[in-house]
Amino acid sequence: MTPYEVALLWASLILSVSTLFFFSAVTSRRSVVMPLALFVVGGFVMYYAVTLSGGQFTISDLPNAIIKLFGRLF
């Protein structure tokens, strides 16, 4: 896997988890600072992934990276 695909997978994982944490914090009336900080980190990782791609990021790269990851694991 290329560094672009690895960064893309990490970014999508961080953004997904931070979204879940955000909604959990809002419904439990807790502070949303940590989920927002995690979302910002995920955004920076996504920006890093897009710069690694040379500006040719397409949304179809994410499913392809997930398929490659499962192909390597199994």
Stockholm file with secondary structure:
# STOCKHOLM 1.0

chainA/1-74         MTPYEVALLWASLILSVSTLFFFSAVTSRRSVVMPLALFVVGGFVMYYAVTLSGGQFTISDLPNAIIKLFGRLF
#=GR chainA/1-74 SS CCHHHHHHHHHHHHHHHHHHHHHHHHHTTCCCHHHHHHHHHHHHHHHHHHHHTTSCCCTTHHHHHHHHHHHHHC
#=GC SS_cons        CCHHHHHHHHHHHHHHHHHHHHHHHHHTTCCCHHHHHHHHHHHHHHHHHHHHTTSCCCTTHHHHHHHHHHHHHC
//
